[in-house]
Amino acid sequence: MALSFDHVYLDVQRFRLGAYCSTSEKGEIATPFHSHNKGQFIYAEKGTLHIATADRQYFLPVDHFIWIPRGVTHRMWTNNASVRMFTIYFDNQHMEDDFYHATGVYMVNNLLHEMVRFVVNWEGHIGRNQYAAYQFLQGLKAILPGVSKTRQLPLLGFIKPRDERLLEVIGYMRKHLDEKLELGQVAGKFGFSTRSLSRSFNAEGTSFIEYLQALRIIQSMELLVEKDFSIGRIAAMVGYDSITAFSHTFMRFTGIRPSAYTKGL
């Protein structure tokens, strides 16, 4: 049985050594901004998850994991009706590698996938007195830096703009992904010139087109998880005129075709 956010938060803050396992399921993933005094590993078993920190927003699809270092303030939410996320909070022992000090989303390899499957139903604190379980989790933690060298995807850590006007623009883009959105048209709606809006995106390390494509692919992944619509219908719902164009863009952002992604769900 999954525990409440408040219950888990207090339990995690209290323990000093060991690890703490927790499962979040349908209807339970919507947290306020918070931080932990432990490193946090989250694996997406079913559904997708959004994670926001002070300056970036991350998207966690199925069979990926996110590492959130201790002390990093973040909040989480999902747009999917059916979700299952498995989390391990680790003590602060043996975290010298740079991996443990940066937030990141990574693809799960076969070894990590099997290790997570073995522990996915564990709940609560695992201390040193539970020798076998404790050592297994320490081994899982130890392989994460190596697993993280798997290719990171472009949409798995995109900007969270500080410019309030740009946030309004992005909010509009999110609500109108099924439409043909062009830089000049969107700029005019919010009082930007085409050049100034382009510069605003460039100042955040991206472009209007790149950000728009990322939003479209993220929403398509959320829709594909629900399995309510065909790939062609979803392509149209996120603004693509053809399945081919959608498939090429999906491949560029995720490394796989939409059809392959749905087979793995």
BAZA-521929 format. One record per residue (C-alpha): residue in three letters; x, y negated, z. Coordinates in pm, whole numbers, plus 32768, in hexadecimal, padded with zeros to 4 digits. Layout:
BEGIN
r ALA&X X&Y Y&Z Z
...
END
This chain:
BEGIN
r MET&X 8000&Y 8000&Z 8000
r ALA&X 808A&Y 7EAA&Z 7F9F
r LEU&X 80C1&Y 7DB5&Z 80BE
r SER&X 805B&Y 7C48&Z 80BF
r PHE&X 8151&Y 7B39&Z 805B
r ASP&X 8158&Y 7AA8&Z 81BD
r HIS&X 8195&Y 7BFD&Z 825A
r VAL&X 82B2&Y 7C4F&Z 816C
r TYR&X 834B&Y 7AF4&Z 8189
r LEU&X 8363&Y 7B07&Z 8304
r ASP&X 83E8&Y 7C6B&Z 8303
r VAL&X 84F3&Y 7C14&Z 8202
r GLN&X 8568&Y 7AE2&Z 82C2
r ARG&X 858F&Y 7BAD&Z 8404
r PHE&X 866E&Y 7CCF&Z 83A0
r ARG&X 87E7&Y 7C9B&Z 838D
r LEU&X 8871&Y 7DDD&Z 82F8
r GLY&X 87DA&Y 7ECF&Z 81FF
r ALA&X 86D3&Y 7E95&Z 80F4
r TYR&X 855D&Y 7E5F&Z 80DE
r CYS&X 847B&Y 7EF2&Z 7FD0
r SER&X 832A&Y 7E64&Z 7F6B
r THR&X 822D&Y 7E9A&Z 7E54
r SER&X 8146&Y 7D8A&Z 7DCF
r GLU&X 8016&Y 7DF2&Z 7D07
r LYS&X 7EE2&Y 7D60&Z 7C5B
r GLY&X 7E61&Y 7C20&Z 7CF5
r GLU&X 7F83&Y 7BF2&Z 7DE5
r ILE&X 8089&Y 7B2E&Z 7D23
r ALA&X 8064&Y 79B9&Z 7D58
r THR&X 8158&Y 792A&Z 7E54
r PRO&X 81A6&Y 77CB&Z 7ECD
r PHE&X 8308&Y 7742&Z 7EAF
r HIS&X 83E2&Y 77F9&Z 7FAA
r SER&X 853D&Y 788C&Z 7FD9
r HIS&X 85D2&Y 79BD&Z 8083
r ASN&X 870F&Y 79F4&Z 8149
r LYS&X 8745&Y 7B30&Z 807B
r GLY&X 8794&Y 7B77&Z 7F0F
r GLN&X 865A&Y 7BDB&Z 7E50
r PHE&X 863C&Y 7CE0&Z 7D3B
r ILE&X 84ED&Y 7CED&Z 7C84
r TYR&X 849B&Y 7DF7&Z 7B80
r ALA&X 836F&Y 7DD3&Z 7A99
r GLU&X 82CC&Y 7F2A&Z 7A85
r LYS&X 8183&Y 7EB1&Z 79F0
r GLY&X 8113&Y 7D5A&Z 797B
r THR&X 81E1&Y 7C1C&Z 796C
r LEU&X 8253&Y 7B1B&Z 7A6B
r HIS&X 82AE&Y 79AA&Z 7A67
r ILE&X 83B4&Y 7929&Z 7B5B
r ALA&X 83FE&Y 77B6&Z 7B87
r THR&X 852D&Y 7728&Z 7C3D
r ALA&X 8584&Y 75B8&Z 7C6C
r ASP&X 8608&Y 758C&Z 7B0A
r ARG&X 85AF&Y 76BD&Z 7A39
r GLN&X 848F&Y 77A3&Z 79ED
r TYR&X 84C1&Y 7917&Z 79B4
r PHE&X 83E6&Y 7A19&Z 790A
r LEU&X 83FC&Y 7B84&Z 7978
r PRO&X 836E&Y 7C86&Z 7883
r VAL&X 8346&Y 7DFB&Z 78B6
r ASP&X 8486&Y 7EC3&Z 78EF
r HIS&X 8554&Y 7D91&Z 794A
r PHE&X 85CA&Y 7D18&Z 7A9C
r ILE&X 8616&Y 7BC9&Z 7B35
r TRP&X 871C&Y 7B87&Z 7C3E
r ILE&X 86D7&Y 7A5E&Z 7D23
r PRO&X 87F7&Y 7A04&Z 7E0F
r ARG&X 87B6&Y 79BE&Z 7F7D
r GLY&X 874E&Y 785A&Z 7FC6
r VAL&X 86C5&Y 7811&Z 7E69
r THR&X 8570&Y 776B&Z 7E85
r HIS&X 8477&Y 7801&Z 7D91
r ARG&X 830C&Y 7855&Z 7D55
r MET&X 826D&Y 796D&Z 7C8C
r TRP&X 8127&Y 79A9&Z 7BD2
r THR&X 8093&Y 7A86&Z 7AC5
r ASN&X 7F97&Y 7A50&Z 79AE
r ASN&X 7F50&Y 7BC4&Z 7986
r ALA&X 7E26&Y 7C76&Z 7A21
r SER&X 7EE9&Y 7DB6&Z 7A60
r VAL&X 803F&Y 7D94&Z 7B00
r ARG&X 8134&Y 7E67&Z 7BC5
r MET&X 827F&Y 7DD5&Z 7C3C
r PHE&X 837D&Y 7E85&Z 7D1A
r THR&X 8462&Y 7DB1&Z 7DF4
r ILE&X 8596&Y 7E01&Z 7EC2
r TYR&X 8625&Y 7D00&Z 7FB3
r PHE&X 8794&Y 7D47&Z 7FFA
r ASP&X 886A&Y 7CE1&Z 8121
r ASN&X 8993&Y 7C02&Z 80DA
r GLN&X 8AA2&Y 7D0A&Z 80F0
r HIS&X 8B8C&Y 7D49&Z 7FC7
r MET&X 8B12&Y 7C2E&Z 7EE7
r GLU&X 8C60&Y 7BA4&Z 7E71
r ASP&X 8C13&Y 7BC6&Z 7CFC
r ASP&X 8B9F&Y 7A86&Z 7C4F
r PHE&X 8A66&Y 7B40&Z 7BDD
r TYR&X 89D1&Y 7B30&Z 7D3B
r HIS&X 89E6&Y 79B3&Z 7D46
r ALA&X 8920&Y 7958&Z 7C0C
r THR&X 87B2&Y 798C&Z 7BB1
r GLY&X 8786&Y 7A58&Z 7A73
r VAL&X 86A1&Y 7B45&Z 79B7
r TYR&X 8739&Y 7C7F&Z 791F
r MET&X 86D6&Y 7DB2&Z 7859
r VAL&X 86C7&Y 7EF7&Z 791F
r ASN&X 87A9&Y 8010&Z 78A3
r ASN&X 8759&Y 8183&Z 78C0
r LEU&X 881C&Y 81B8&Z 7A03
r LEU&X 8777&Y 8097&Z 7ABB
r HIS&X 8623&Y 80FC&Z 7A34
r GLU&X 8646&Y 8258&Z 7AC9
r MET&X 86C7&Y 81D1&Z 7C15
r VAL&X 859F&Y 80E4&Z 7C31
r ARG&X 84AD&Y 81FD&Z 7BDD
r PHE&X 853E&Y 82C2&Z 7D00
r VAL&X 84FE&Y 81AC&Z 7DFF
r VAL&X 83D0&Y 80FA&Z 7D6A
r ASN&X 82DF&Y 817C&Z 7E74
r TRP&X 83BB&Y 8125&Z 7F9D
r GLU&X 832F&Y 801A&Z 8086
r GLY&X 83C4&Y 7F56&Z 81A4
r HIS&X 851A&Y 7F38&Z 8244
r ILE&X 8627&Y 803A&Z 81F5
r GLY&X 8737&Y 8024&Z 82FD
r ARG&X 888B&Y 80C7&Z 8328
r ASN&X 87ED&Y 81D0&Z 8407
r GLN&X 873D&Y 8252&Z 82CD
r TYR&X 888D&Y 82B1&Z 823D
r ALA&X 8831&Y 8354&Z 80F0
r ALA&X 872B&Y 824F&Z 8090
r TYR&X 880B&Y 8130&Z 80FF
r GLN&X 8934&Y 81AE&Z 8036
r PHE&X 885A&Y 81E4&Z 7F04
r LEU&X 87E0&Y 807C&Z 7F0D
r GLN&X 8942&Y 7FFB&Z 7F42
r GLY&X 89A7&Y 80BE&Z 7E0B
r LEU&X 8889&Y 8020&Z 7D49
r LYS&X 88FB&Y 7EC7&Z 7DB6
r ALA&X 8A64&Y 7F14&Z 7D58
r ILE&X 8A15&Y 7F67&Z 7BEC
r LEU&X 8950&Y 7E26&Z 7BAA
r PRO&X 8A7C&Y 7D52&Z 7B3B
r GLY&X 8AD0&Y 7E58&Z 7A34
r VAL&X 8969&Y 7E75&Z 79BF
r SER&X 8955&Y 7CF9&Z 79A3
r LYS&X 8A50&Y 7D01&Z 7887
r THR&X 8933&Y 7D7D&Z 77AB
r ARG&X 88C7&Y 7C6C&Z 76B9
r GLN&X 87F5&Y 7B5B&Z 7756
r LEU&X 86D0&Y 7AE6&Z 7684
r PRO&X 8698&Y 7978&Z 7620
r LEU&X 8543&Y 795D&Z 76C8
r LEU&X 85B2&Y 79E7&Z 7817
r GLY&X 8627&Y 78A8&Z 78BC
r PHE&X 85AA&Y 7777&Z 7808
r ILE&X 85A0&Y 7611&Z 787D
r LYS&X 84B2&Y 757C&Z 7978
r PRO&X 84B7&Y 740F&Z 7906
r ARG&X 84DE&Y 72F9&Z 7A03
r ASP&X 8440&Y 71F5&Z 791C
r GLU&X 82CF&Y 71D0&Z 797C
r ARG&X 826C&Y 7164&Z 781B
r LEU&X 8318&Y 7295&Z 778A
r LEU&X 8260&Y 7372&Z 7884
r GLU&X 8118&Y 72E6&Z 77FF
r VAL&X 8184&Y 7334&Z 769B
r ILE&X 81DE&Y 749A&Z 76F8
r GLY&X 8092&Y 74C5&Z 77AF
r TYR&X 7FDE&Y 745D&Z 7670
r MET&X 80B0&Y 754C&Z 75A1
r ARG&X 8059&Y 766E&Z 7689
r LYS&X 7EE5&Y 762B&Z 7663
r HIS&X 7EF1&Y 7611&Z 74E6
r LEU&X 7FDB&Y 7729&Z 747E
r ASP&X 7EDB&Y 77AD&Z 7387
r GLU&X 7EED&Y 7667&Z 72C3
r LYS&X 7FEF&Y 75EB&Z 71CA
r LEU&X 80BF&Y 750C&Z 72AD
r GLU&X 81B2&Y 741F&Z 7204
r LEU&X 82AE&Y 7338&Z 72A8
r GLY&X 8221&Y 71F5&Z 7214
r GLN&X 80B8&Y 7248&Z 7268
r VAL&X 8107&Y 72A7&Z 73D2
r ALA&X 81ED&Y 717B&Z 73FF
r GLY&X 80DF&Y 7087&Z 738B
r LYS&X 7FDD&Y 711B&Z 7478
r PHE&X 80BA&Y 70C4&Z 75A3
r GLY&X 8149&Y 6F77&Z 7532
r PHE&X 829E&Y 6FF9&Z 74C4
r SER&X 8342&Y 6FB8&Z 7379
r THR&X 83AC&Y 70F6&Z 72C6
r ARG&X 8518&Y 70A3&Z 730B
r SER&X 84E8&Y 7055&Z 747D
r LEU&X 8428&Y 7198&Z 74C2
r SER&X 8532&Y 725D&Z 7408
r ARG&X 863E&Y 71B5&Z 74DD
r SER&X 857C&Y 7206&Z 761C
r PHE&X 8582&Y 737A&Z 75C9
r ASN&X 86F0&Y 7366&Z 7560
r ALA&X 8747&Y 72C5&Z 76AF
r GLU&X 86BF&Y 7400&Z 7757
r GLY&X 879E&Y 74DF&Z 7682
r THR&X 8697&Y 7557&Z 758C
r SER&X 85C1&Y 74DD&Z 7469
r PHE&X 844D&Y 74AD&Z 7431
r ILE&X 843F&Y 75D7&Z 7344
r GLU&X 850C&Y 76BC&Z 7424
r TYR&X 843A&Y 766B&Z 7556
r LEU&X 82F6&Y 7697&Z 7493
r GLN&X 8367&Y 77EA&Z 7412
r ALA&X 83C8&Y 7857&Z 7573
r LEU&X 8270&Y 77F6&Z 75F7
r ARG&X 81CA&Y 78B8&Z 74DC
r ILE&X 8297&Y 79F2&Z 7512
r ILE&X 8260&Y 79EA&Z 768C
r GLN&X 80E8&Y 79CE&Z 7661
r SER&X 80EC&Y 7AE3&Z 755C
r MET&X 81A2&Y 7BC9&Z 7650
r GLU&X 809C&Y 7B82&Z 7759
r LEU&X 7F86&Y 7BD1&Z 7661
r LEU&X 8030&Y 7D0D&Z 75E1
r VAL&X 8043&Y 7D93&Z 7745
r GLU&X 7EC8&Y 7D78&Z 7768
r LYS&X 7E92&Y 7E50&Z 762F
r ASP&X 7D4A&Y 7D9F&Z 75DF
r PHE&X 7DAB&Y 7D24&Z 7483
r SER&X 7E67&Y 7DA2&Z 7352
r ILE&X 7FC1&Y 7D1C&Z 7303
r GLY&X 7F30&Y 7C5E&Z 71DA
r ARG&X 7E26&Y 7BBA&Z 72B2
r ILE&X 7F27&Y 7B59&Z 73BA
r ALA&X 800A&Y 7AC5&Z 72AE
r ALA&X 7EEC&Y 79E0&Z 7246
r MET&X 7E96&Y 798C&Z 73B0
r VAL&X 7FF5&Y 7904&Z 73E9
r GLY&X 8006&Y 783F&Z 72A6
r TYR&X 809D&Y 7921&Z 719A
r ASP&X 8009&Y 7936&Z 703D
r SER&X 809C&Y 7A8E&Z 6FF8
r ILE&X 80FD&Y 7BC3&Z 70BB
r THR&X 824D&Y 7BC2&Z 7008
r ALA&X 82AB&Y 7A66&Z 7085
r PHE&X 8235&Y 7AC0&Z 71E3
r SER&X 82F7&Y 7C07&Z 71E1
r HIS&X 843A&Y 7B5F&Z 716F
r THR&X 8422&Y 7A55&Z 7280
r PHE&X 83C6&Y 7B58&Z 7388
r MET&X 84F5&Y 7C25&Z 7320
r ARG&X 85DB&Y 7AF7&Z 7339
r PHE&X 856A&Y 7AA8&Z 749B
r THR&X 854A&Y 7C06&Z 7529
r GLY&X 8625&Y 7CEA&Z 7458
r ILE&X 8501&Y 7DCE&Z 73F8
r ARG&X 83CD&Y 7DC5&Z 7318
r PRO&X 8273&Y 7D8C&Z 73B2
r SER&X 8210&Y 7EF0&Z 7355
r ALA&X 833C&Y 7F7D&Z 7412
r TYR&X 82EF&Y 7EA0&Z 753C
r THR&X 8188&Y 7F21&Z 7554
r LYS&X 81FB&Y 808C&Z 753F
r GLY&X 82CC&Y 8057&Z 7677
r LEU&X 81AB&Y 7FCF&Z 7746
END
